[in-house]
Amino acid sequence: MLFDDGRTGWLSDASGQYVMTFQMQVAEQLPAFERLVPTARVVVSGRAFAASDVRTAKCMAGQGELPFKVGAGYPIRVADFRGADAFVTLDYSDGPSPRVYQGRAVELPELKPQLLRDPQTIKDSAGHFRGKVSALDCPSCGGAVKCVPGATVHIICPNCHATVDTAGEVATVLAAGHAAARVSFTLTLGAEATIAGSLYTVLGAMRRSDDDGSAWSEYLLYSPGKPFIWLVESEGEWQRAGVLDRWPSWDGAGHAMTGNARFDKSSDYIAKVDFAVGSFNWRVKVSDAVRVTEFEAPGKRLAAEVSRKEMT
């Protein structure tokens, strides 16, 4: 993005969560990329941050005016960090000393966008309207699956259980369907409900369990223009959960804070995926596991999920 004062910045969009960052020069000595893991702490511009995402990726394409050359296969080594609503990216793509980008989480209306293309123009130029829930024919069996073009990138077909990648222009079968014990879910894929004034659609469903054998169901819901939310069903109780833009402070032990609310640690366990079906905004598979740390405050719950590459 180009600003009136000549500055340039980056607006990133990940599953409907937006962050605005600017390249900065910092005085701190920053760690090597190989030493970084999710939850690692760094100090940037005198402020402490926790690593939320550490991964090696590839640039798929570029368009418009950019400050460096891009193209298919362009390698990226990058780590993201969060502290409250502040955000830092360390980009090691050019070598051991990273480029530093600092900014914060934002909501799209906060940026007051103007003169945007209308939905029909976007549909005509891109082949589909990003953000609208639509039906995709499974390339393996032809069955219809609800998805969100540009936002859900992975499908497990409810008809043949094939694994389908929808990140590119053409949906590609990654793995043939396999015989799997069917799991009965309370909510059906494609079901709709009005929640907090917005119409949401159930896109995906997962059955997960912990290391003690307790099991529960999670449903991924989407409303155009809104971030994804989850409905969690456990032993007849329901919770609504969302991914936080503003991160809590966590002492790494038994307490966390968001604003003035203090949360006390209630449990710590490994959660794994036993069954999944529908479309998701990441590549999910059976046996995926994360470490979950849960906290409670009166009337509220907080959970941190940590995998090898990210903390959410």
C-alpha positions in Angstrom: 0.0 0.0 0.0 1.2 3.5 -0.9 0.4 6.4 1.5 0.2 10.1 0.8 3.4 10.8 2.7 5.3 8.4 0.4 5.5 5.5 2.9 4.6 2.0 1.8 3.1 -0.7 4.0 1.6 -4.2 3.8 -1.9 -5.2 4.5 -2.1 -8.9 5.1 -5.3 -11.0 5.0 -5.3 -14.5 6.7 -8.7 -16.1 7.0 -10.4 -12.8 7.4 -7.9 -11.4 9.9 -6.1 -8.3 8.8 -2.8 -6.8 9.9 -1.2 -3.5 8.7 2.7 -3.4 8.9 5.5 -1.2 7.9 9.2 -2.0 7.5 11.3 -0.7 10.4 14.9 -0.5 11.5 15.4 -1.9 15.1 18.4 -1.8 17.5 17.9 -5.3 19.1 19.9 -8.3 18.2 17.4 -10.8 16.8 17.6 -14.6 17.0 18.5 -16.8 14.0 15.5 -18.3 12.2 16.5 -21.8 13.1 16.1 -21.0 16.8 12.6 -19.8 16.6 9.6 -21.9 17.6 6.0 -20.9 18.4 5.7 -19.3 21.8 9.3 -18.0 21.6 9.8 -14.5 23.0 11.6 -11.6 21.4 12.0 -8.0 22.2 11.5 -5.5 19.3 11.6 -1.8 19.7 11.7 -2.3 23.5 8.5 -4.4 23.5 8.1 -8.1 24.2 6.4 -10.3 21.6 5.4 -14.1 21.4 6.0 -16.1 18.2 2.6 -17.0 16.7 3.8 -18.5 13.4 7.2 -19.8 12.2 7.4 -21.4 8.8 9.1 -21.8 5.4 6.8 -21.0 2.5 6.8 -20.2 -1.2 5.5 -17.2 -3.1 2.8 -18.5 -5.6 2.4 -15.3 -7.6 2.7 -11.5 -7.7 0.8 -8.6 -9.3 1.1 -4.9 -9.5 4.0 -2.8 -8.2 6.2 -4.6 -5.6 9.5 -3.6 -3.9 11.2 -6.9 -4.9 11.0 -9.5 -7.5 8.4 -12.3 -7.0 7.4 -15.4 -8.9 6.3 -19.0 -8.5 8.7 -20.8 -6.2 10.1 -17.7 -4.5 11.3 -19.0 -1.1 10.2 -17.3 2.1 11.4 -17.9 5.7 9.2 -15.9 8.0 8.2 -15.6 11.6 5.2 -13.7 13.0 5.0 -12.4 16.5 2.1 -10.9 18.5 1.7 -8.8 21.7 -1.8 -7.5 22.5 -2.9 -5.9 19.1 0.7 -5.2 18.1 2.3 -7.4 15.3 5.8 -8.1 14.1 7.1 -10.0 11.1 10.7 -11.1 10.8 11.5 -12.0 7.2 14.7 -14.1 6.8 14.2 -14.7 3.1 17.3 -12.7 2.1 19.7 -14.1 4.7 20.4 -14.5 8.4 19.6 -10.9 9.3 15.8 -10.4 8.9 13.8 -7.6 7.5 11.5 -6.3 10.3 7.9 -5.2 9.8 5.9 -3.8 12.6 2.3 -2.8 12.9 -1.0 -4.0 14.4 -4.1 -6.0 13.9 -6.9 -4.0 12.2 -10.5 -4.6 11.1 -11.4 -3.8 7.5 -14.1 -1.1 8.2 -11.5 0.7 10.4 -9.5 1.4 7.2 -12.5 3.1 5.6 -12.0 1.5 2.2 -13.4 3.5 -0.8 -13.7 3.1 -4.6 -13.5 -0.7 -4.4 -14.6 -2.8 -7.3 -18.2 -4.0 -7.2 -18.9 -7.7 -6.6 -19.9 -8.3 -10.3 -16.6 -6.8 -11.6 -14.7 -9.1 -9.1 -16.6 -12.1 -10.3 -16.0 -11.3 -14.0 -12.3 -10.9 -13.5 -11.6 -13.6 -11.0 -14.0 -16.3 -12.0 -15.7 -16.3 -8.6 -16.6 -13.9 -5.9 -14.3 -14.2 -2.9 -16.2 -14.4 0.4 -19.5 -15.8 -0.9 -20.3 -19.3 0.2 -20.8 -21.5 -2.9 -21.0 -25.1 -3.9 -18.0 -26.9 -5.5 -18.3 -30.2 -7.3 -15.8 -32.6 -5.9 -13.3 -33.5 -8.7 -13.1 -37.0 -7.4 -16.8 -38.0 -7.2 -18.8 -35.0 -8.4 -20.6 -34.5 -5.2 -21.4 -30.9 -4.1 -19.4 -29.4 -1.2 -20.0 -26.0 0.4 -16.9 -23.8 0.3 -15.7 -20.1 0.3 -13.5 -19.3 -2.8 -10.3 -17.7 -1.7 -10.9 -18.4 2.0 -11.3 -22.2 2.4 -8.4 -23.9 0.8 -8.9 -27.5 1.8 -11.9 -29.9 1.4 -12.6 -33.4 2.7 -15.5 -34.5 0.6 -18.5 -35.7 2.7 -19.5 -38.1 -0.1 -16.3 -39.9 -1.0 -13.9 -38.6 1.7 -11.3 -37.5 -0.9 -8.9 -34.8 0.1 -9.1 -31.8 -2.2 -6.8 -28.7 -2.5 -8.7 -25.6 -3.6 -5.9 -23.0 -3.2 -5.2 -22.9 -6.9 -7.4 -21.9 -9.8 -8.4 -25.6 -10.3 -9.4 -27.9 -7.4 -7.0 -30.8 -7.2 -7.5 -34.2 -5.6 -4.6 -34.7 -3.1 -5.6 -38.1 -1.9 -8.2 -40.6 -2.9 -11.0 -41.3 -0.4 -10.5 -44.0 2.1 -13.0 -46.1 4.1 -13.6 -44.3 7.3 -15.9 -44.9 10.2 -18.7 -42.3 9.8 -19.1 -39.9 12.7 -22.5 -38.6 13.5 -22.6 -34.8 14.0 -25.4 -32.8 15.5 -25.1 -30.0 12.9 -25.1 -30.8 9.2 -22.7 -29.3 6.6 -24.4 -26.3 4.9 -26.8 -25.6 7.8 -27.4 -21.9 8.4 -28.2 -19.8 11.4 -28.3 -16.2 12.4 -25.7 -15.5 15.1 -25.2 -12.0 16.6 -27.1 -10.6 13.6 -25.1 -12.3 10.9 -26.0 -15.3 8.8 -23.5 -18.1 9.2 -23.0 -21.4 7.3 -21.5 -24.6 8.7 -18.6 -25.4 6.3 -16.6 -28.0 8.2 -16.9 -30.4 11.1 -14.2 -32.2 13.2 -14.3 -34.8 15.9 -11.4 -34.4 18.3 -10.2 -36.2 21.4 -7.6 -35.7 24.2 -5.1 -38.0 25.7 -7.6 -39.1 28.4 -10.0 -40.3 25.7 -12.6 -37.5 26.1 -14.1 -36.5 22.7 -16.0 -33.5 21.4 -17.2 -32.0 18.1 -16.1 -28.7 16.5 -17.9 -26.9 13.7 -16.3 -24.2 11.4 -18.8 -21.4 10.6 -18.5 -18.6 8.1 -20.4 -15.4 7.3 -19.3 -13.2 4.3 -17.2 -10.3 5.6 -16.8 -11.8 9.0 -13.9 -13.9 10.5 -14.5 -17.6 10.9 -16.0 -18.7 14.2 -16.3 -22.2 15.9 -19.1 -23.9 17.7 -17.8 -26.5 20.1 -20.1 -29.3 21.3 -19.0 -31.3 24.3 -21.2 -33.6 26.4 -24.3 -31.6 25.5 -22.7 -28.2 26.2 -22.0 -25.6 23.5 -19.4 -22.9 23.3 -18.9 -20.2 20.6 -15.2 -19.5 20.0 -13.2 -17.1 17.8 -9.6 -16.5 17.0 -8.3 -13.4 18.8 -6.9 -10.3 17.0 -5.8 -8.9 20.3 -3.6 -11.4 22.1 -3.7 -11.9 25.9 -0.6 -11.6 28.0 0.5 -15.0 29.4 3.2 -15.5 32.0 3.9 -19.0 30.5 2.5 -20.6 33.7 -0.9 -20.4 35.4 -2.3 -17.0 34.5 -3.3 -14.9 31.5 -4.7 -11.4 31.1 -6.9 -9.8 28.4 -7.7 -6.2 29.3 -8.7 -6.2 32.9 -9.9 -9.9 32.9 -7.6 -12.4 34.7 -7.8 -16.0 33.5 -6.5 -18.9 35.6 -5.1 -22.0 34.0 -7.6 -24.9 34.1 -6.1 -27.7 32.0 -3.3 -28.7 29.6 -3.6 -31.6 27.2 -2.9 -32.9 23.7 -5.9 -32.7 21.3 -5.9 -34.8 18.1 -8.2 -34.9 15.1 -10.1 -38.3 14.8 -12.4 -37.4 11.9 -13.0 -34.4 9.7 -15.3 -33.5 6.8 -16.2 -30.4 4.8 -14.1 -27.4 3.9 -11.5 -25.7 6.0 -9.2 -22.7 5.9 -6.1 -24.9 6.5 -5.1 -28.4 5.5 -6.5 -30.7 8.1 -6.0 -34.5 8.4 -6.7 -37.3 10.8 -4.1 -37.6 13.6 -3.2 -33.8 13.5 -2.3 -32.9 17.1 -1.8 -29.7 19.1 -1.1 -28.9 22.7 -4.0 -27.0 24.3 -3.7 -24.9 27.4 -7.1 -23.7 28.7 -7.8 -20.8 31.1 -11.0 -19.7 32.8 -12.5 -16.5 34.2 -16.1 -15.9 35.3 -18.3 -16.6 32.3 -15.3 -16.8 29.9 -12.8 -19.3 28.6 -9.5 -18.8 26.8 -7.4 -21.5 25.0 -4.0 -21.5 23.4 -3.3 -24.2 20.7 0.3 -24.8 19.9 1.6 -26.9 17.0 5.1 -27.2 15.5 4.5 -24.2 13.3 2.0 -21.9 15.0 0.3 -20.8 18.2 -3.4 -19.7 18.0 
